[in-house]
Amino acid sequence: MSRVKTLAGLRLVLARIAIRHGLGAPDREQAFALGASEVDHVLGGGLNRAALHEIHAPWADWSAAAGFCLALARRAAPERPLLWARPDFLDDEAGRLNGVGLAEFGVDPALLSLVRGRDAQAVLRAGMEAARCKSLGAALIEIVGTPHVLKNLTATLRLARAAEKSGVTLFLLRVGLEDAQTGPPPSAAASRWQARACLSRALSANAPGAPGFEITLLRHRGLTAERSWRLEWLRDQGLFHQIPEPDDAALPRSLPALPADGAVAPLRRRAG
């Protein structure tokens, strides 16, 4: 897993990726399925690859939303390089990404490049560079709060257009949105989701189960009403599986968490 702190460094990393992996896979299918048949049916077969997708989460569910994003990226580009752009302060407040943990989650750390930005604008610039790089399979862009740069359609429209042109799948992870009264900010994303932690199902001998997510599809082409599901991420198969509704009262289970290097502390409300 490579770590980048400057735009010049990012461009160098992207150039190396282009040399090593070529200019992408033009013969890839236009959409990718999640693996959960009911969800894929509602999506009309899956999510578009050359598009921007947006995932929202409250503060308490940052790790679940990040895990959901990472799993989506794995589905969209299972053998292609990934880039993750995030504010630099999240390393201290939410924990650092860990290569061993990524591998346990089913993501090859050698295919992931991590770039940090000092604020939301820097993170979005990195995301735009990634969106233009045809050698990438997918990119995650992590934003905290509602920075001024995302209060209109301009930034997401640029990202969406760049993704459509390059074929890169973009995931905009937005944590801590204050949208209870005003509604979510405008976005050009092809789909909009909300992700929360979900109780996982224990394996035999009460071993920890697969990471679980409670997801809600807020917006998608042809969607007439919000839809919610409980999914688990099956690492070995690299796909989602729908969790059946429990027949009895919920029992304590492990919560999904994105593997982090160090303690995970509650996020402070900071925006770029």
C-alpha positions in Angstrom: 0.0 0.0 0.0 1.6 3.3 -1.1 1.0 6.5 0.8 1.0 9.9 -0.9 0.8 13.4 0.6 1.2 15.8 -2.3 -0.4 16.3 -5.7 2.9 15.9 -7.4 3.5 12.6 -5.6 0.0 11.5 -6.6 0.7 12.2 -10.2 3.9 10.2 -10.0 2.0 7.2 -8.4 -0.6 7.4 -11.1 2.0 7.4 -13.8 3.6 4.3 -12.3 0.3 2.6 -12.2 -0.3 3.4 -15.9 3.1 1.9 -16.7 2.5 -1.2 -14.6 -1.2 -1.9 -15.3 -1.8 -0.3 -18.7 -4.8 1.8 -19.6 -7.6 -0.2 -18.0 -9.8 -2.9 -19.3 -12.1 -1.5 -22.1 -13.8 -4.8 -22.5 -15.2 -4.7 -19.0 -19.0 -4.9 -18.6 -20.7 -1.5 -18.1 -22.2 -2.5 -14.7 -21.2 -4.6 -11.7 -23.5 -6.6 -9.5 -23.2 -6.6 -5.7 -24.0 -10.4 -5.5 -27.2 -10.0 -3.5 -29.9 -10.9 -6.0 -32.7 -8.8 -4.6 -30.5 -5.7 -4.5 -29.2 -6.3 -8.0 -32.7 -6.7 -9.3 -33.7 -3.3 -7.9 -30.6 -1.8 -9.5 -31.5 -3.3 -12.9 -28.6 -5.7 -12.8 -26.0 -3.6 -10.9 -24.3 -0.3 -10.6 -22.6 1.5 -13.5 -18.8 1.3 -13.5 -18.0 4.5 -15.3 -19.9 6.6 -12.8 -19.9 8.4 -9.4 -21.7 6.7 -6.5 -22.3 8.5 -3.2 -22.5 6.8 0.3 -23.7 8.7 3.4 -23.2 7.8 7.0 -23.7 9.3 10.4 -20.6 9.8 12.6 -21.0 6.6 14.6 -21.1 4.5 11.4 -17.9 5.8 9.7 -16.2 2.4 9.8 -19.2 0.5 8.5 -19.7 3.0 5.6 -15.9 2.9 4.8 -16.1 -0.9 4.7 -19.2 -0.9 2.5 -17.4 1.5 0.1 -14.3 -0.6 0.0 -16.3 -3.8 -0.7 -18.1 -2.0 -3.5 -14.7 -0.9 -5.0 -13.6 -4.6 -4.8 -16.7 -5.6 -6.7 -16.3 -2.9 -9.3 -12.6 -3.6 -9.9 -11.5 -6.9 -8.4 -8.1 -7.0 -10.0 -7.4 -3.3 -10.8 -5.6 -0.7 -8.8 -7.6 1.3 -6.2 -7.0 4.8 -4.9 -8.3 6.1 -1.5 -8.2 9.9 -0.9 -9.0 11.1 2.6 -8.4 14.1 4.9 -5.1 13.7 6.8 -6.6 14.3 10.2 -8.6 11.1 9.9 -5.5 9.0 10.6 -5.4 10.3 14.1 -9.2 10.5 14.7 -10.4 7.3 13.0 -7.4 5.1 12.8 -4.9 4.4 10.0 -5.5 1.9 7.2 -3.6 -1.3 7.8 -2.3 -3.6 5.1 -2.9 -6.8 7.0 -6.5 -5.7 7.8 -7.1 -4.9 4.2 -6.0 -8.3 3.1 -8.3 -9.9 5.8 -11.1 -7.9 4.2 -10.3 -9.3 0.8 -8.4 -6.3 -0.7 -4.9 -6.7 -1.9 -2.9 -3.9 -0.2 -0.4 -3.9 -3.1 -3.2 -2.6 -5.3 -4.2 0.3 -3.0 -2.7 3.8 -3.0 -3.6 6.1 -0.1 -3.4 9.8 -0.6 -4.1 12.4 2.1 -5.2 15.9 1.7 -5.1 18.8 4.2 -8.8 19.7 3.6 -11.8 18.8 1.5 -10.7 20.8 -1.5 -7.3 19.0 -1.6 -9.0 15.6 -1.2 -11.4 16.4 -4.1 -8.4 17.5 -6.3 -6.8 14.1 -5.6 -10.1 12.5 -6.5 -10.3 14.3 -9.8 -6.8 13.2 -10.7 -7.8 9.7 -9.9 -11.0 10.0 -11.9 -9.0 10.9 -15.0 -6.6 8.0 -14.7 -7.8 5.2 -17.0 -5.4 2.8 -15.3 -7.3 2.8 -12.1 -10.2 0.5 -11.4 -11.9 2.5 -8.7 -11.3 5.4 -6.3 -12.7 6.3 -2.9 -13.0 9.9 -2.0 -13.7 10.5 1.7 -15.2 13.8 2.8 -16.2 14.9 6.4 -19.2 17.2 7.0 -20.5 19.6 4.3 -17.6 21.7 3.1 -18.4 24.8 1.0 -17.0 23.2 -2.1 -19.7 20.5 -2.1 -22.7 22.8 -1.4 -23.6 22.9 -5.1 -23.4 20.5 -8.1 -20.2 21.7 -9.6 -17.7 19.3 -7.9 -19.7 16.2 -8.2 -20.7 17.0 -11.8 -17.0 17.3 -12.7 -16.2 14.0 -11.0 -19.1 12.2 -12.7 -18.1 13.5 -16.1 -14.5 12.4 -15.5 -15.6 9.0 -14.4 -17.8 8.6 -17.5 -14.9 9.5 -19.8 -12.2 7.4 -18.1 -14.3 4.3 -17.0 -13.1 4.6 -13.4 -15.7 3.9 -10.8 -15.8 6.6 -8.1 -17.2 6.3 -4.6 -17.8 9.5 -2.6 -18.0 8.7 1.1 -19.6 11.5 3.0 -19.6 11.2 6.8 -21.3 13.4 9.3 -23.8 15.2 7.0 -26.1 17.6 8.8 -29.0 16.9 6.5 -31.9 16.1 8.9 -33.7 19.4 8.3 -32.3 20.7 5.0 -32.0 17.4 3.1 -28.8 16.1 1.5 -26.8 18.5 -0.6 -27.2 18.4 -4.4 -25.1 15.7 -6.2 -24.6 14.4 -9.7 -24.0 10.9 -8.4 -25.7 8.0 -10.3 -26.7 6.4 -7.0 -26.9 7.5 -3.4 -26.8 5.2 -0.4 -26.8 5.3 3.4 -24.7 2.7 5.3 -24.8 1.8 9.0 -23.3 -1.0 11.1 -25.4 -4.2 11.3 -25.2 -7.1 13.7 -23.3 -9.9 12.1 -24.1 -13.6 12.2 -21.7 -15.7 14.3 -20.1 -18.7 12.7 -19.7 -22.1 14.3 -18.2 -22.2 17.8 -19.4 -18.6 18.1 -16.6 -17.3 15.9 -16.9 -13.8 14.6 -19.1 -13.6 11.5 -18.7 -11.8 8.2 -18.9 -7.9 8.3 -22.6 -6.8 8.2 -24.1 -3.7 6.8 -27.5 -2.1 6.9 -27.8 -0.2 3.7 -30.5 2.1 2.2 -30.7 3.0 -1.4 -31.8 6.6 -1.4 -31.6 7.4 -5.1 -31.1 5.5 -8.3 -32.5 5.6 -11.8 -36.1 4.3 -11.8 -36.3 4.1 -8.0 -39.7 5.2 -6.7 -39.1 4.7 -3.0 -36.2 4.1 -0.7 -35.2 0.5 -0.2 -33.2 -1.0 2.7 -31.4 -4.3 3.1 -29.1 -6.1 5.6 -26.0 -7.5 3.8 -22.9 -9.3 4.8 -19.6 -9.2 2.9 -18.2 -12.6 2.0 -14.5 -12.0 1.7 -13.5 -15.3 0.1 -16.2 -15.0 -2.6 -15.7 -11.3 -3.0 -19.5 -10.5 -3.0 -22.4 -9.4 -0.8 -25.0 -11.8 0.6 -28.4 -10.7 1.9 -28.9 -11.5 5.6 -32.3 -13.1 6.1 -34.6 -11.6 8.6 -34.1 -13.1 12.1 -36.7 -15.5 13.4 -36.1 -14.6 17.0 -34.8 -11.7 19.1 -31.4 -10.3 18.1 -28.4 -11.7 20.0 -25.1 -9.9 20.6 -22.9 -10.1 17.6 -19.7 -8.5 16.5 -20.0 -5.2 14.6 -18.3 -4.6 11.3 -15.3 -2.4 11.3 -12.8 -1.4 8.7 -9.5 -2.8 10.0 -7.4 0.1 11.4 -3.9 0.5 12.7 -4.4 1.8 16.3 -7.5 2.7 18.3 -10.5 4.1 16.6 -11.8 7.2 18.3 -15.1 9.1 17.7 -14.7 11.7 14.9 -14.8 15.4 15.7 -17.0 17.4 13.5 -14.5 18.8 11.1 -15.0 19.8 7.5 -12.7 21.1 4.9 
